[in-house]
Amino acid sequence: MREEGLSLSETMRRFNINCLGIIKRWERIYLEEGPEGLAVERRGRKNTGQPAKLPKEIEEDLIAENQRLRAE
């Protein structure tokens, strides 16, 4: 797009992309992180590295079941 001086709509037509937002996002990533930024997988939710918290009742039930199974 930048090398050939294409507009966003021209880029959409040339590469058969139906969403203007995708091209804008790719352009932002390219400007902020360079070509390497486009190689990073960005789909899905980000992993915070921490497991999801269970409601207190469910957690207590699982602990009780675990203890019961250990006793068996």
C-alpha positions, 0 to 999 in steps of 0.5 A: 500500500505504501510502496505503490501509494494506494489508498485504503479503498484501492488496497481493499479492492486489489487484495479482495479485503472486505473490511476497512478496519483490517487494513487500518489495523495492519497499517497501525501495527506496521507503523508501530512495530515494523514488518516483524509486528505483522508476523505475530499471531493476534487472534483470540483472547490474550492469555493473562497467565492466570486461571479463571476464578471459580465461584466460591460454591463451585470451588468448595464443591470441587475441594469436597469432591476431591477429598472424597475421592482421595478417601476412596 
